[in-house]
Amino acid sequence: MSNNYRRLPLVVMVALVLFAVSAAAQTSSTSTGVSRLMNPSISANGLFLGQVSRDNQDPGANGIFLQEAEIQLTSVVDPFWTADLIVVWAQEEDGDTYDTLIETAALRSRSMPAGWGLTLGKFFLPFGKHAILHPHQFAFIDAPLAIDEFVPGMIDVGVSVDTALPLPWYSELVVYGTDGQASVFAADDRDLAFGTRLTNMWDLSLDGTLELGGSLVSGPDADSHLTGNNKRNIFGADITYKWSSGSLSQGPAVTWSSEIVIPEPDCNATGNPFGAYSHFQYRFGRTWWLGLGGGLTRDKSVYENNLETLQGWNEAKINVAFVPSEFSAIRAEITYQESHDSSYDDLRFSLQWNFTIGSHPAHRY
Amino acid sequence: MNFTKTMIVAAVMVLATAGQSLAELKVVTTISDLARIAEAVGGEDVHVTALCPGPRDPHFLPAKPSLARKLANADLLCYNGLELEIGWLPLLLDKARNPRIKPGAPGDLDCSNSLEHILDVPGGNVDRGMGDIHALGNPHYTLDPGNAVLIARGMANRMGQLDSKNKAAYTARAQAFADAVSAKQPFWHDQLAEARTKSIILYHSHWNYFTHWQELKVVGEIENRPGITPSPRHVQSIIDKGRDLEDVMIIAAQWDHQEVAEEVAERIGTALAVLPGYSGAQKGTENYFDFIDRLCSRVAEAAARIETVPVKE
């Protein structure tokens, strides 16, 4: 017994040493070892806005705001999947509160048979050129009226398949089915939404490309309780020309993009709604961009006390951006908006700055 | 009867040609230097396409979906690595939907893995305050022909794995490429004997492998932070430094901002050598050996005319 007591400190010391070695081994194999290499690519964006409006007295239209903050995680999951998670804190219209939104939480696979791609989860619905962009990718500070009015919040949960068509030029077809809860639908029923997009692109030269796209999405009508219409179909077409100097690093570059969005009129509605915009961007110095844009909407049905009125807007924008690197930018912008019936107009001056930190995936072409 | 025979012969020829093209290993490289090396190693057994044309700076290649079409049918993708293509290759691979060349697949070849030494691997903390820095080291290693030999051997090995019946031919061609480089080394070395006595200011660290290989003395860079426009203050400090040195010359790539490089050269009163960044970037440099010849001859010419350039105040 006494021998056992004498051995006790030795046993305790050996146990402590073993525990320490074990803990060290666990530490190195989980939090600081190989597992760190397996961590996802992590990045964050911050988007800030200072704005003053000539006629709009709303607090959200005047002041200095954190417009949006975003965190993105991207990683290969296993030999079959890649996953993306994007969480956004976006400013509400009152300018004081923030909405937390999971923009993307999806698995992507490019290992399907016959070159098909598969996406499962919550993602941007591939409609047109602009509705799929994060705000820090916008050509101007705000989305065009056509997008804001007719296809806002094109995010939903579902499945999407895509493939490159066997044509002499680049042609990609995407077909998707989702839960029908994107804000453009937002119906409180069990209907699903379906859509498709066809993108075609040609190289006009070594440095220039032309892209033509067509989109269709069909889902439950958000205003069905007013219109009696159960389905809402939205059509879109877009054209984009891009050119960048092939002989000079970060030399002159041009992007011209135009898009039209045509929602099917509500049941019993009297107008022919549509929206369109055209954006032109020119890099005139290694770090300087000039942007010119214009857009309009027509015949959007707005209901008050079950009475329909048709609204339309026009807008014009000009901005200058200083982009010292791909990880930060400062933009000064003037926006003019007027109602189609000329009953209201406004002039707005905005200054926006943004940053990106961490390992942010490259943006699509 | 004659018509029938002609049609049969034509059909056989078409099938034979089709069979031949199917048998070719389809190799896609990211930069033109790798394409030239792949052609030297693969010979008639491969069909090689480069994604980035020689005249374009591969740091900023637009990820055009048409380039993904080239990747879609590739059997082997040979890329530079060390994050040179990080801004566009992942996007193209995603669009290509080609499991044969996805990371880790047999058709995925990071050519930087063949190197014995990588220059400019940053020590200590790295952050973007240092500019568009390559955290894994300087990626412009093909500007040293010794590295081209290592890459050729790595390519031959991988081509042999993918196309075992031509393995011996790939190995033999890689050896022939190595022999050709060895044969040219004394000529290239002698050509830059005078330049070795001068000091050199680079526009961008693109040339570090070239200057390291040729034992040239680099004393500064106009672009002090990679990928970031140099500040007027830094440009002035480089001009002052150049004026303090007796024999100094400037080296820039043809895609660098020439007006800055020219101003620095004029205000120091020295020669500027504008070099092709990669093979094919200038006329007459489509072949890898012609490309290295051009680099050496342009630098030698500039070194010889330093004395003749007046100073602009």
Interface residues (C-beta under 8 A of the other chain):
Chain A: V76 R108 R110 S111 M112 G115 W116 G117 T163 A164 W169 Y170 E172 T199 M201 W202 D203 L206 T209 K242 S244 G246 S247 L248 S249 Q250 G251 R286 T287 P324 S325 E326 F327 I357 P361 A362 R364 Y365
Chain B: P53 P55 R56 D57 H59 F60 P62 A63 K64 P65 S66 A68 R69 A72 I86 G87 W88 P90 L91 L93 D94 K95 A96 R97 N98 P99 K102 P103 R128 G131 D132 G227 I228 T229 A253 Q254 W255 D256 H257
